[in-house]
Amino acid sequence: MCGTIVEKIAQRADFAMYVRASIRSIAVLLIVTAGLLASDARAAEEDDLYTVADVTVDKTAASAAQAREIALAEAQVQAFDRLVLRLVAKDRQTAVPRQNAQSVARLVRGFEVDRERTSKVRYIATLRIRFDPNGVRAVLRAANVPFAETRAKPILVVPVLMEGGEAKLWDGQNPWRAAWAQQAGSDRLVPFMVPGGDAMDQIEIDASQAAAGRLDNAEVVARRYGAGEVMTVVATPEARPRGEAVAVTVAVTRGEREGGRAQVQAFTGAAGERLEQVLANAATQIAAGIEDSWKRDNLIRFDKEQTLIATIPIGSLDEWVAVRTRLAQVASLKASELVAFSRREAVVRLRYFGDEQQLKLALAQTDLTLEGAAPSWTIALAADARRRAPDRPR
């Protein structure tokens, strides 16, 4: 009897050890899996940031093959120049050494041909060129040129055109809306979006409210479009005698970012320019100014590397994976190391470039919050992101 009890106790002890070992193995597997997901996310983010799309070329030579070779070399240089415009603030772009075709070719990881046409002596194509992030960073650092890699959340632009005292927004003939539609796209660190104008948009966004610089449903609209903020831009053409240059004033309101106050800018066209062209130039200049300001706020200073240890509360496995994936998308993070892990929280050591405020801003673009102060920092999913993460029992 005693022997049997002892055997049962031993069996139970062995079983308990087996369960604990299994739990530890599963935990390690989950951590490794999360790390792999994060690495994949970082690679995808870098590929997107260092990929230049819609590069068009049209070359003629003695043969189609020769024309293609010349076109590809030219396309790579053209793509590199566009990448510099994307990453480097305007006043430092001329400090980047001019690259020839051979030096740029060494920075290219690969390319894709989206469209192409050939004849016996001509090659026409639209290409997508992927650069090696580390190679490009090395070129910029060697030239002592600071650059930014943090992408902002998209800005949803509400373009209102004032004509004859009437606020026009959803009208089919709104050249101001068309001008901002041209600014949309991913070829920049600050993406811009324009509402599509469906029935829901027209209910939630009132032209008169927008003209007054306020939108009662701004947060709802931004969330529906996945935007970080809503910006109203109200363009008012000035009444001028026939033959005089077209002039337009634009009131830009960015809500909390600018304290809700409109910033007014004036634009005057060249002689003979139509209103549509003046509006297009105005949209381009406003967008460029916003993006340049963003770059300055997020310049990566490789001479200023810091370390921060933070606690990450964990409500579910999905939440942990979501945080790890987002951390991997932050360009100013050099490394993210797991220090401790339990059912309720994880402790990570972050090695990053820049200062704490820049890190907070970079994390916010991936829906992560950084709160507290040294040595008690906390990183968590922002409220909206946490609601989107399924609460799966652990």
Residue, then its C-alpha position, 0 to 999 in steps of 0.5 A: m500500500c505504502g509503496t503504491i502511494v509513494e509511486k503515485i506521489a512520484q508519478r504526480a511529481d513527475f507529471a507536475m515537472y512535465v507540465r512545468a517544463s511544457i509550459r516553459s517550452i511553450a513560453v519560449l516558443l511564443i517568445v521566439t515566434a513573436g521575435l520572428l514576427a517582429s523581425d519580419a515586420r521590421a524587414a517589411e517596413e524597411d523594404d517599403l521605406y527604401t523602395v521607390a515605385d513608379v520610376t519611369v524611363d524612356k530610352t532609345a539606343a542602337s538596340a532594344a537591349q542597349a536601350r534597356e541597359i541605359a534605362l535601368a542605370e538611369a532609373q536607379v540614379q533617379a530612384f536614389d535621388r527620390l529616396v534622398l528627397r524622402l529621407v533628408a530635410k530640404d536644407r541638407q539634401t544638397a549635402v548628399p554626394r552626387q552618386n553615379a550609376q556604378s555607385v548607386a548600383r551597389l546600393v540596389r537590392g533588386f527591382e521589379v518591372d511594373r510595365e514595359r514596352t520595347s521596339k527595335v531601338r527603344y525601351i519604355a518602362t515603369l519600375r519599382i526599385r528596392f535599395d539596401p537600407n544599410g548601404v544607403r544609411a552608410v552613404l548618408r552617415a559618411a557624408n554627415v547628413p542627418f536623415a529621418e526614417t520614422r513614418a507619420k500616421p497619415i493626415l486626412v486632408v479636408p480641402v474646402l474651396m471658398e467661391g462667392g462666399e460658398a464652401k465647396l467640398w464634395d462638388g465634382q468641380n473642386p480643383w482644390r480637392a483635386a490638387w490634394a488628391q495629387q499629394a496622396g501616396s506613400d512616396r513620403l514620410v508623411p502620407f496624405m489622404v483625401p476623403g473619398g466623398d461617399a455618403m458617410d463622408q458627406i454626412e460626417i464632414d460638413a463643408s461649412q463646419a470645415a470652412a470654419g476650421r472645426l469638424d465635430n466628427a473629426e476623430v470618427v472620420a480619422r479612425r475610419y480612414g486609419a489617419g492620425e489626424v484630420m487637417t482642414v485646408v480652406a482656400t479662398p481665391e482673391a478677387r482681382p482685376r482681369g489680367e492680374a496674377v491669381a492670388v489665393t489665401v489658405a487657412v490650415t487647421r491641424g487641431e490639437r497639433e497647432g492648438g486648433r488655430a488656423q495658420v494662414q498662407a498666401f500664394t500668388g501665381a505667375a503671369g498667365e497661370r490659371l487658378e488650378q495651377v496656383l492651387a496645385n502649387a499651394a498644395t505641393q508647398i504646404a505638404a512639403g512644409i509639413e513633411d520637412s518639419w516632420k523630418r526635422d523633428n525625427l532626425i536620427r542622431f547616430d551619435k546619440e545612442q541611449t538605453l531604456i528599460a521598460t515594462i510592458p503589461i500583457g493582457s493576452l498573447d495577441e497583445w504581446v505579439a502586437v507590441r513586439t511587431r510594432l516595436a520592430q517597425v520603429a526605425s530609431l530603435k537599434a535593438s529591442e531585447l527581452v529581459a524578463f517575461s511572465r504571464r502578466e508583463a514583459v521587461v524589455r531593454l531598448r537601445y535607440f538613437g535620439d532622445e526620449q521625446q523623439l522615441k515617444l513620437a516614433l512609438a506613437q506612430t505605431d500605436l504604442t505609448l511610452e509613459g513614466a520616467a527613468p527607471s520606471w518606463t512603461i510601454a503599452l498599446a494605445a487604447d484604440a490598438r488594444r481594442r483591436a487586439p483580440d483578448r484571447p485567454r492565455 
